Structure formats: C-alpha cells, structure tokens
Amino acid sequence: MALISVIGTSEFYRMALPERKLELWLAAFAGTALIFVPLLRNDALIVPTIGLLFVGFSLLFLFRLRSIDSAAREAAFALLAFIYIPFLLMHLVLLRLTPYGVQWLFVTMLIVMTNDSAAYYTGCAFGKHRLYPLVSPKKSIEGAIGGLFGSLAGTLLAKFTFFPQLSFTDAVATALVVGVVGQAGDLFESLLKRSFGVKDSGTIIPGHGGVLDRLDSILFAAPITYYYVLFFFRG
C-alpha cells in the first residue's frame, strides 16, 4: 500500500501540478505516513497526522510561492492529493486489521473487479443510454446496472467459498452500496483527468495507464467497506 501510495500521489501531482517537482516527491513520501498509522493500533493518531500534513504543506506552498494567481488552486490540489490517495488507501489497512480482515479485502477486490468486468461486457452488448457523457462518454446506464449484478455475483461467490460468515444481507448490501460507490470512484477519476486534460494518469501499466487508473474504484470502495464492517457487520 505504501508503494502504491507513493506512485499514485506522484501521478496525481504530474497531472495537477507538473512543475512542482520538489513538492511531488515530498508529498509522495510524506503522505505515505498515513498508510502506517493504523499499524500503531491507535486511531487517535490519524487526525493529528492529517493535520500535520495539512499545516506542513500549507507552509511549503506559502513560502515556495510561484504565482499569486495560482497559489490557492495549487495548494488545494496539493492537499486534495493527501485525502484522495493515501488517506483513502489507509482504509484498506484498517480493513485488514478487522476480524475477517483478509476475507474482507478479497470481498472488496471481488466487488470492484466483477463490477468492472460485468459493466464493460454489459455496456458493450446492451449499452444505449449514456450514464454521464460529460465525464465519461463511453459508460452507459445499462453497463452500470450490469456492473451491480456483477458485484452481487462477486459477494455471493465469496459467501459460498471462502467467507461463509458473510450473510445474504451483507452480500447484497455491500454489493449494491460498494458497487455504486466504486463506479462513482471511476467517474471521479475520469472527471479529474478530463479537468487536467490527460487521457491516463500515468504509463506504468502498459495498455492500462497508471496506478490511479487501476485504483480509481478501489479508492472509493475501501472506506465504504471498512465503515460497513465497523458499524454493521456482525460476523
């Protein structure tokens, strides 16, 4: 997760703040501290860590001012990077530390992957109505619905194989809620890329783009799954 956080944050900076080389590497490694905080088994440290990152990078942008006209936008992007990537990824570590944490990690991956695959094939076969053409012209409503059925298949597969503690209610609820939020995560990353004027977040994965292009759904799915487990799952 730490390595993915470093790469993902650097990709975000290259899209949003391509001229900020020093800040890119400082943010990539400083933000990764959030990944390790849950391992200290003290959730009270999460908020202070975010606070220190916020203050530290606010001061950095204050005293490394390039243009007063773009200062607020640049600072906002820099601080968004911490919340969007390492903070959201941190929830996978929190999820791993819960009872049945390994199983829940696999369920999260299954929800996202089966959603993506089912949405793609359903959209190709039946897609006629655009879901959100301004952000992602190729995605269809039919594909989004098919993706949710794929997520449900993924959670039921988990229940009947490696995760019998997962009830039918849990399977349906997580498939629908996490599936919808995961699709929103995909759209949000598309929104960022269109706003930045890029096709892919990076080139590290040949033919698939960057790390953020592969993580977009997981970034949104991770916290939702974790809070579902924390507040609703009884095992």
C-alpha positions in Angstrom: 0.0 0.0 0.0 2.9 2.4 0.8 4.4 1.8 -2.6 1.1 2.2 -4.4 0.5 5.4 -2.4 3.9 6.9 -3.5 3.2 6.1 -7.1 -0.4 7.2 -7.1 0.4 10.5 -5.4 3.2 11.2 -7.8 0.8 10.5 -10.7 -1.7 13.0 -9.2 1.0 15.7 -8.9 2.2 15.1 -12.5 -1.4 15.7 -13.7 -2.3 18.6 -11.4 1.0 20.3 -10.6 3.5 19.2 -13.2 6.0 21.9 -12.4 6.1 21.2 -8.7 8.9 18.6 -8.7 10.1 19.1 -5.1 6.6 19.1 -3.7 5.8 16.0 -5.8 8.4 13.8 -4.0 7.8 15.3 -0.6 4.1 14.7 -0.9 4.6 11.2 -2.3 6.7 10.1 0.7 5.1 12.2 3.5 1.6 11.2 2.6 2.6 7.5 2.9 2.9 8.0 6.6 -0.9 7.7 6.7 -0.6 4.1 5.4 1.4 3.1 8.5 -0.6 4.9 11.2 -3.2 2.1 11.6 -0.4 -0.3 12.4 0.2 1.6 15.6 -3.2 0.5 16.7 -4.2 4.0 17.8 -6.9 5.5 15.6 -6.5 8.8 17.6 -3.2 9.4 15.7 -4.9 9.6 12.3 -6.4 13.1 12.7 -3.1 14.6 14.0 -1.2 13.1 11.1 -3.6 14.6 8.6 -3.4 17.9 10.5 0.4 17.9 10.4 0.4 17.2 6.7 -2.1 20.0 6.0 -0.1 22.6 8.0 3.3 21.4 6.7 2.3 21.6 3.0 0.3 24.8 3.5 3.6 26.4 4.8 5.5 24.8 2.0 3.3 26.4 -0.7 3.2 29.6 1.3 6.9 30.1 1.2 7.6 28.5 -2.2 5.2 30.9 -4.0 5.3 30.8 -7.8 2.3 32.9 -8.8 -0.2 34.6 -6.5 -2.9 34.0 -9.1 -2.5 30.2 -9.0 -1.5 29.8 -5.3 -4.9 28.9 -4.0 -5.5 26.4 -6.8 -2.1 24.8 -6.3 -2.4 24.5 -2.5 -5.9 23.0 -2.9 -4.7 20.3 -5.4 -1.7 19.5 -3.1 -4.0 19.0 -0.1 -6.6 17.0 -2.1 -3.8 14.6 -3.1 -3.4 13.5 0.6 -7.1 12.9 1.1 -7.7 11.3 -2.3 -4.8 8.8 -2.3 -3.0 7.9 1.0 -6.0 8.6 3.3 -8.4 6.6 1.3 -5.9 3.8 0.8 -5.3 3.7 4.5 -8.7 2.2 4.9 -7.5 -1.0 3.3 -5.0 -1.3 6.1 -7.8 -0.5 8.6 -9.9 -3.2 6.9 -7.1 -5.7 7.2 -6.9 -5.2 10.9 -10.6 -6.0 11.5 -11.9 -9.5 12.3 -12.0 -11.5 9.0 -9.9 -8.7 7.5 -8.3 -10.8 4.9 -11.6 -12.1 3.7 -13.0 -8.5 3.6 -10.1 -7.4 1.5 -10.8 -10.1 -1.1 -14.5 -9.2 -1.0 -13.7 -5.6 -1.8 -11.5 -6.6 -4.7 -14.2 -9.0 -6.0 -16.9 -6.3 -5.8 -14.7 -3.9 -7.8 -13.3 -6.4 -10.3 -16.6 -8.2 -11.1 -18.3 -4.8 -11.3 -15.8 -3.5 -13.8 -15.9 -6.7 -16.0 -19.7 -7.0 -15.9 -20.2 -3.3 -16.7 -17.8 -3.5 -19.6 -19.4 -6.5 -21.3 -23.0 -5.5 -20.5 -22.3 -2.0 -21.8 -20.8 -3.3 -25.0 -23.7 -5.6 -25.6 -26.7 -3.5 -24.5 -25.5 0.0 -23.7 -27.7 2.6 -25.4 -28.2 5.3 -22.7 -25.2 7.3 -21.7 -24.5 7.4 -17.9 -22.6 10.6 -17.6 -21.4 11.7 -21.1 -19.7 14.9 -19.9 -17.3 12.9 -17.7 -17.1 9.5 -19.3 -18.7 9.3 -22.8 -18.5 5.6 -23.2 -20.1 4.4 -20.0 -23.8 3.5 -20.1 -26.7 3.1 -17.7 -27.1 -0.5 -18.8 -23.4 -1.1 -18.2 -23.7 0.4 -14.7 -26.6 -1.9 -13.8 -24.8 -4.9 -15.2 -21.9 -4.0 -13.0 -24.0 -4.1 -9.9 -25.2 -7.6 -10.8 -21.5 -8.5 -11.3 -20.7 -7.2 -7.8 -23.6 -9.3 -6.4 -22.1 -12.3 -8.1 -18.8 -11.5 -6.5 -20.1 -11.2 -3.0 -22.1 -14.4 -3.3 -19.0 -16.2 -4.7 -17.2 -15.1 -1.5 -20.1 -16.3 0.7 -20.2 -19.8 -0.8 -16.4 -20.3 -0.9 -14.0 -18.6 1.5 -16.3 -16.3 3.6 -19.3 -18.3 5.0 -19.7 -15.7 7.8 -21.0 -13.3 5.2 -24.8 -13.2 5.4 -27.1 -12.7 2.5 -27.9 -9.3 3.8 -24.2 -8.4 4.0 -23.6 -9.8 0.5 -26.5 -7.8 -1.1 -25.8 -4.6 0.9 -22.1 -4.5 0.2 -22.6 -5.5 -3.5 -25.0 -2.6 -4.1 -23.5 0.1 -1.9 -19.8 -0.6 -2.5 -20.6 -1.3 -6.2 -22.3 2.1 -6.7 -19.6 3.9 -4.8 -16.9 2.1 -6.7 -18.5 3.2 -10.0 -18.6 6.8 -8.7 -14.9 6.5 -7.9 -14.2 5.6 -11.5 -16.2 8.6 -12.7 -14.4 10.9 -10.2 -11.0 9.9 -11.6 -12.3 10.4 -15.1 -13.5 13.9 -14.0 -10.0 14.7 -12.7 -8.3 13.5 -15.9 -10.7 15.5 -18.1 -10.1 18.6 -16.0 -6.4 18.1 -16.2 -6.5 17.4 -20.0 -4.9 14.0 -19.8 -6.1 10.6 -21.1 -4.4 8.4 -18.5 -3.0 9.2 -15.0 0.3 7.5 -16.0 2.1 5.0 -18.1 3.4 2.5 -15.6 1.0 -0.3 -16.7 1.3 -0.7 -20.5 -2.0 -0.5 -22.2 -3.9 0.3 -19.0 -2.4 3.7 -17.9 -1.3 4.5 -14.4 -1.8 3.2 -10.9 -4.7 5.6 -10.4 -6.4 4.3 -13.5 -6.5 0.9 -11.8 -7.2 2.1 -8.3 -10.0 4.6 -9.0 -12.9 2.3 -7.9 -10.9 0.8 -5.0 -10.1 4.2 -3.6 -13.8 4.9 -3.0 -14.7 1.4 -2.2 -12.2 0.9 0.6 -13.6 3.4 3.2 -17.2 2.4 2.5 -16.4 -1.3 3.0 -14.4 -0.5 6.2 -17.2 1.6 7.7 -19.8 -1.0 6.7 -17.7 -3.7 8.6 -17.2 -1.4 11.5 -20.8 -0.4 12.1 -23.0 -3.1 10.5 -21.1 -6.5 10.1 -21.7 -8.9 13.0 -19.9 -12.0 11.6 
